[in-house]
Structures are given as structure tokens and as C-alpha cells.
Amino acid sequence: MGTLTAGGITVGYDDRGTGEPLLLVHGHPFDRSMWAPQLAALPGLGLRVIAPDLRGYGESSVVPGRTLLEVFARDLAALLDRLGLPQVLLGGLSMGGQIAMEFCRLFPGRVRGLMLADTFHRADTEADRAWRHSMADRMLAEGMSGYADEVLDRMIAPYNVRALPEVAARVRAMMAGAPPEGAAAALRGRAERPDYRDVLAQLGVPTLVVVGRDDFYTPVSDAEEMHRLVAGSELAVVEGAGHLPNLEQPAEFNRILEAFLTGRGLLGGRAAVVDHQ
């Protein structure tokens, strides 16, 4: 756990373990603590797990206005430069997955393997963009607590709100504690993101697509489409989970990731070649 200056901002981050570096990118409106089960378990596999707070969240600098996904991706590249890591395994969930796709667009040579969890690859529709701007305005005017209450049973499956009260409380606390200026800036930036279908079709690294069976925001059909776009990718559906399977079913999520990394030779070895034919 620590902070450093990278890309002109202060970045809070966790850096645990030794071995193959794995960079995990959190979603909105969360912070790096959403990766707690992975930070606890994955270093034991021979991974160096790095989980930063994105700008506007957690211990990182809050920059109001609008934060494009390109800005987030360049922040991550600057962090890796400071840590002396030219290449990493990369994983992102929800908005973090979109940032991971943007990172692949900008810095394809820095990614050895990719995990896209509960995310969506297409650009927003006009209606989606209008909703994001409206929600950003509301967050600035009202704060985050009302939003956190409204979306809790969409962020995690409704049955897990009841069955996993500690997880539900953690998720709500992350959302309610997010800086409104940072969350609003991210929403405005996401409204302008590009379509990533071409990026996915051109990926040349081993890729795992993961989704919770009962994800409200990015259903299994979205994951299946990404799986079809990425040659040689693997698709895993986590039962008993919604939009945050890494928190709702952490043991299964970690097992899936370990199996993928092991099977593709990404734990201390060279990545398997992806066949694009």
C-alpha cells in the first residue's frame, strides 16, 4: 500500500507479491479495495498483483470535469513506468474493463494477457450518453449515497444482497464514499468512449472474458459477443453472481483466473500463441 506521483497526479495503489505482474483496474464508482480477495489470494500463485486507485477515486487525485478513458489508460502506463514494468498481465472489471480495452488500443505491446470481466465493448447510444451526463449532474448536486442505495442490488445480485450482507455493505460503502467530482468526471468521459470491436478483433494476446451469470449491467450475451470477437479467447460464466463476481464468488473467480493463466503459460512462462486464422 502506498502512493506515488505518476502522470501528474498522486496515485494510491497496492503492490503485493513477486513474480509475473498483474495490473487490476477497478470499476465505477469503486476503488482498489474492490480487489481485496484477489490481493489476498493471487500473490500466492507467483503473481505480483498491482491494484491502483484510478484518478478521481480512493487515494488518487480528484480531477473534476471530464476524464476520458484515454486519460485513465495513460495514467496506468505512467504508473507502470514508475514501477519499472514494461509489460504486464492486465485485468479490468466494468469501467475497468473498458479502460483495459483502451490501454490495449494505445499500448498493445505492453499487454501479455488480458482479463475482461463484466464489461461492455460497444460505444454508448445517444440515450446512454444523455443518461450518463444526467447522472453526473445528479452526483454533483446530491452526492453518492442516494445513488449507492439505488444501484446496490444491480451491482451485486439481489439474492447476494441478502445472503452476503458483509459484501453488500462493503460495496455500498465504496460507492457512497466515492468523490462525486471524480465519479461524475468518469461518467462524462465514458459517454465519449469509442467502440472497441476493432480493438478486440485485433488482439494478439491470450484473453479471458468473465461474467456473472446474473449481471444486470453487462449480461452474459455481451460477454459472449466479446468472446466471439477475440480469436482464441476463453469465456467463463460465474454462477451465483451479478456484476461483481470477484466479490460475490471470490474463490470461483480466482480459480477461473488461475486456470486461465496456468493453461496459457502466463505464470512465469511465455504466453501461448493466439491463432487468428
Secondary structure, 3 states (H helix, E strand, C coil): CEEEEECCEEEEEEEECCCEEEEEECCCCCCHHHHHHHHHHHHHHCEEEEEECCCCCCCCCCCCCCCCHHHHHHHHHHHHHHCCCCCEEEEEECHHHHHHHHHHHHCHHHEEEEEEECCCCCCCCHHHHHHHHHHHHHHHHHCCHHHHHHHHHHHCCHHHHHHCHHHHHHHHHHHHHCCHHHHHHHHHHHCCCCCCHHHHHHCCCCEEEEEECCCCCCCHHHHHHHHHHCCCCEEEEECCCCCCHHHHCHHHHHHHHHHHHHHCCCCCCCCCCCCCC
